[in-house]
């Protein structure tokens, strides 16, 4: 059966990355999809980029304040597909990603992510993404590659993203969703930007995430924020 996939992209000042992401979607072999870009608090040309490309498969939602969790919830509320793919604005799909999601995301699972590749060829970035793929595939840690998949009815059942959390918000949603069925890492790839690793270095990035894991366990994530890197 041809299920419809709704691709939700939250975008805050993503003019440098969004074109490539939208192009990767347009090239998909599976065409029963819609894309909803939720611009939140944008002050650059992000909205203009979407408006120029808007058609029956691409829609723009515009929110005045920057909040990635609120943006994703707004996109899901307007989604018409049975399956929702939350995709980061700096993350691209391979040509058959949607086809693989359709085939592999079965009723055995309520939430899934994909494997991930870095957009830089440096060995340190490849190793970092290999490690991420390892813990997702083995389910040592169940997180997000830059693409998170669920069913709309399940997303609604768990009340979506917590709008007060903008760091590790995927992890909080995964914990809720996997209680309905389970988590898996699908056998398809996305390619995501290494901009934060390049700006911070792997050491600072690792320390940041260790700190967030600690905050997660003491229930203190509402105080966490990302440094905006554009």
matplotlib code that plots the C-alpha trace (Angstrom):
import matplotlib.pyplot as plt

x = [0.0, 1.3, 1.3, 1.9, 5.0, 4.9, 8.4, 8.6, 11.6, 12.1, 14.2, 15.7, 18.0, 19.0, 19.6, 23.0, 21.7, 18.0, 18.4, 20.4, 18.0, 15.0, 16.8, 17.5, 13.8, 12.7, 15.0, 13.3, 12.3, 9.2, 7.0, 4.0, 5.1, 4.6, 7.2, 6.3, 9.1, 8.4, 10.3, 10.6, 12.1, 13.9, 15.7, 17.5, 16.4, 15.1, 11.4, 12.2, 13.9, 10.8, 8.4, 10.2, 10.0, 6.5, 4.1, 1.7, 4.4, 6.1, 4.4, 5.6, 4.6, 5.9, 6.3, 7.5, 9.6, 12.5, 11.6, 12.5, 10.0, 7.1, 8.0, 8.0, 4.6, 3.1, 4.3, 2.9, -0.4, -0.6, 0.7, -1.6, 0.6, 0.3, 4.0, 6.0, 9.6, 11.2, 14.2, 16.8, 17.3, 21.0, 20.4, 19.9, 18.4, 19.8, 17.7, 15.7, 15.4, 11.6, 11.2, 13.2, 11.3, 8.0, 9.3, 11.1, 9.0, 6.6, 4.0, 6.7, 8.0, 6.6, 9.7, 12.8, 15.9, 18.4, 22.1, 24.1, 27.1, 29.0, 29.1, 32.9, 35.4, 37.7, 38.4, 37.4, 34.0, 33.6, 34.6, 32.2, 29.3, 30.3, 30.1, 26.6, 25.5, 26.9, 24.9, 21.7, 22.0, 22.8, 20.2, 22.7, 21.4, 18.2, 18.6, 18.3, 20.6, 19.0, 16.0, 13.3, 10.3, 7.0, 3.3, 1.1, -1.4, 1.3, 2.8, -0.6, -1.1, 2.0, 1.3, 4.4, 7.4, 7.7, 7.7, 9.8, 12.8, 15.0, 18.0, 17.6, 14.0, 14.2, 15.3, 12.4, 10.0, 11.6, 11.2, 7.5, 7.0, 9.0, 6.6, 3.9, 5.9, 9.7, 12.6, 14.7, 17.5, 16.5, 18.9, 19.1, 21.4, 21.1, 24.0, 24.2, 26.3, 29.4, 29.1, 28.9, 31.8, 33.8, 33.0, 33.4, 35.8, 35.0, 36.2, 33.8, 31.0, 31.5, 31.6, 28.4, 26.5, 27.8, 26.5, 23.1, 22.9, 23.5, 20.8, 18.5, 18.8, 18.1, 15.2, 16.9, 16.8, 14.5, 17.6, 19.6, 20.1, 22.2, 24.7, 23.4, 25.9, 24.9]
y = [0.0, 3.5, 5.3, 9.1, 10.4, 13.9, 15.4, 18.0, 20.4, 22.9, 25.8, 28.7, 30.8, 27.8, 29.6, 28.0, 24.4, 24.2, 24.3, 21.1, 19.4, 20.3, 19.1, 15.7, 15.3, 16.3, 13.5, 10.7, 7.6, 7.4, 10.3, 9.9, 12.6, 16.2, 18.5, 21.1, 23.6, 25.3, 28.6, 29.7, 33.1, 33.4, 36.7, 35.5, 34.2, 30.9, 31.7, 33.2, 29.9, 27.9, 30.3, 30.1, 26.3, 26.0, 23.6, 20.8, 18.9, 21.7, 24.0, 26.8, 27.5, 30.5, 31.1, 34.3, 32.7, 30.3, 27.0, 23.7, 21.6, 24.0, 24.1, 20.3, 20.1, 22.7, 20.8, 17.5, 19.2, 20.2, 16.9, 14.9, 11.7, 8.6, 8.5, 11.5, 12.0, 14.8, 15.9, 18.5, 21.4, 20.5, 16.8, 15.3, 12.0, 9.5, 8.8, 5.8, 6.9, 7.4, 4.0, 2.3, 4.1, 2.9, -0.7, -1.0, 1.0, -1.8, -2.1, -3.8, -0.4, 2.9, 5.0, 4.8, 6.7, 6.0, 5.5, 8.7, 9.9, 13.2, 15.8, 16.1, 13.4, 13.9, 10.7, 12.1, 12.9, 9.5, 7.8, 9.9, 9.0, 5.3, 5.4, 6.9, 4.3, 1.6, 2.6, 3.1, -0.2, -2.1, 0.0, 0.7, 4.2, 5.1, 8.5, 10.4, 10.7, 13.9, 11.9, 10.6, 8.5, 7.8, 7.5, 10.5, 8.7, 7.6, 11.1, 12.5, 9.8, 10.8, 14.6, 15.2, 17.1, 18.9, 22.6, 23.5, 21.3, 22.2, 20.0, 16.2, 16.8, 13.8, 11.5, 12.5, 11.8, 8.5, 7.3, 8.0, 6.5, 3.3, 2.3, 1.9, -0.7, -0.3, 1.5, 0.6, 2.0, 1.6, 0.5, 3.7, 6.8, 10.5, 12.9, 15.6, 18.7, 18.6, 22.4, 22.0, 19.6, 21.9, 25.0, 23.4, 20.5, 16.9, 17.5, 20.3, 18.6, 15.4, 17.3, 19.2, 15.9, 14.3, 17.3, 17.0, 13.3, 14.3, 16.9, 14.4, 12.0, 14.7, 16.2, 19.5, 19.8, 22.8, 24.9, 23.5, 25.5, 25.2, 27.8, 28.9, 28.0, 29.1]
z = [0.0, -0.8, 2.4, 2.4, 4.2, 5.7, 6.0, 8.7, 8.6, 11.4, 10.0, 12.0, 9.7, 7.5, 4.2, 3.8, 4.1, 3.2, -0.6, -0.6, 1.8, -0.3, -3.5, -1.9, -1.2, -4.7, -6.1, -4.1, -6.0, -3.8, -4.6, -2.3, 0.2, 1.3, 2.8, 5.4, 6.3, 9.6, 9.7, 13.3, 14.2, 10.8, 10.0, 6.9, 3.5, 4.7, 4.1, 0.6, -0.4, 0.5, -1.1, -4.4, -4.4, -2.9, -4.9, -4.2, -2.4, -0.5, 2.1, 4.3, 7.9, 9.6, 13.4, 14.9, 17.7, 17.4, 19.1, 17.4, 19.4, 18.9, 15.1, 14.9, 16.7, 14.3, 11.3, 12.6, 13.4, 9.7, 8.3, 6.0, 5.9, 8.0, 8.5, 9.8, 9.0, 11.1, 9.2, 10.2, 7.8, 7.4, 6.7, 3.2, 2.1, -0.3, -3.4, -2.0, 1.6, 1.5, -0.3, 2.4, 5.2, 3.6, 3.3, 6.6, 9.1, 9.8, 12.6, 14.7, 15.5, 16.7, 16.2, 14.1, 13.0, 10.1, 9.7, 9.2, 7.2, 7.8, 5.0, 5.6, 4.5, 7.5, 9.4, 12.8, 11.5, 9.9, 13.1, 15.1, 12.8, 12.8, 16.6, 16.4, 13.9, 16.2, 19.2, 17.2, 15.5, 18.7, 20.6, 23.3, 23.0, 21.1, 19.6, 16.3, 13.3, 12.0, 10.8, 13.1, 11.9, 13.6, 12.8, 13.1, 15.3, 17.7, 17.8, 18.7, 21.3, 23.3, 22.8, 20.6, 21.6, 24.9, 23.9, 26.9, 25.8, 22.8, 23.6, 23.6, 22.6, 20.2, 23.0, 25.2, 22.3, 21.6, 25.2, 25.0, 21.5, 22.0, 24.9, 22.3, 20.3, 19.8, 18.3, 15.3, 13.1, 9.5, 6.8, 4.9, 5.2, 5.7, 5.4, 8.1, 8.6, 10.8, 11.4, 15.2, 15.4, 13.2, 15.2, 18.6, 18.0, 19.0, 22.5, 23.3, 21.5, 23.5, 26.8, 25.8, 25.2, 28.4, 30.3, 28.6, 29.5, 33.1, 32.9, 31.4, 34.3, 36.9, 34.9, 34.2, 30.4, 30.4, 31.1, 28.1, 25.0, 21.8, 20.7, 17.4, 14.6, 11.1]

ax = plt.figure().add_subplot(projection="3d")
ax.plot(x, y, z, "-o")
ax.set_aspect("equal")
plt.show()
